[in-house]
Amino acid sequence: MTNEIFRCSLEPSGDGREYSVCPKCGKKRYTRFVDNQTGQYLPYEFGRCERINSCGYMKSPKNNNNAVSYTHLTLP
């Protein structure tokens, strides 16, 4: 079994998280992806709308051919 450390993940939930405005529905319930190595946000289009049933917007960096640096790393 290998341990995987992902290069990016959704911003952690909790009291400190501030939602952003969703690019699809315009509501402030959008969670962005964060680069786990630098702590910086990925480009704005990478994220998930928390209004799953109403909006359903989700764009993961692994689905974008131009985001090679955002793929996950696997440790031996």
C-alpha positions in Angstrom: 0.0 0.0 0.0 1.3 3.5 -0.9 0.8 6.7 0.9 -0.5 9.5 -1.2 0.0 13.2 -0.6 -2.2 15.3 -2.9 -0.7 18.4 -4.3 -4.0 20.2 -3.9 -7.3 19.8 -2.0 -10.4 21.8 -1.2 -10.0 24.5 1.4 -10.5 22.8 4.8 -13.9 23.2 6.4 -14.3 24.9 9.7 -15.2 28.2 11.4 -12.3 30.0 9.7 -13.3 29.2 6.1 -14.7 32.0 4.0 -16.8 31.0 1.1 -16.3 32.7 -2.3 -18.9 33.6 -5.0 -19.6 30.6 -7.3 -18.8 31.3 -10.9 -21.9 29.5 -12.1 -24.8 30.5 -9.8 -23.3 33.7 -8.2 -24.1 32.6 -4.6 -21.5 32.9 -1.9 -21.2 29.1 -1.2 -18.0 28.3 -3.3 -15.1 26.4 -1.8 -11.8 26.8 -3.7 -8.9 24.4 -4.1 -5.6 25.1 -2.3 -2.1 24.1 -3.2 -1.0 22.0 -0.2 2.7 22.8 -0.8 2.5 26.6 -1.0 -0.8 27.2 0.8 -1.9 29.4 -2.1 -5.3 29.2 -3.9 -5.4 27.7 -7.3 -7.0 29.7 -10.2 -10.5 30.8 -9.4 -12.3 28.3 -11.7 -11.0 25.3 -9.6 -13.5 24.7 -6.8 -16.9 23.3 -5.8 -20.2 25.0 -5.1 -21.6 23.8 -1.8 -25.1 24.1 -3.3 -24.8 20.6 -4.7 -28.4 20.0 -5.6 -29.2 23.5 -6.9 -26.0 24.4 -8.7 -23.6 21.5 -8.7 -20.5 23.4 -10.1 -17.3 21.4 -9.6 -14.0 21.8 -11.4 -11.1 19.7 -10.1 -7.6 20.6 -11.2 -6.9 16.9 -12.2 -9.6 17.3 -14.9 -7.7 20.1 -16.6 -5.0 19.2 -19.1 -3.2 22.5 -18.6 -2.8 22.0 -14.8 0.1 19.5 -14.9 1.6 21.0 -11.7 -1.6 20.4 -9.8 -1.6 16.6 -10.1 -1.1 14.5 -7.0 2.3 13.1 -5.8 2.7 9.5 -4.7 5.3 8.6 -2.1 7.0 5.2 -2.3 
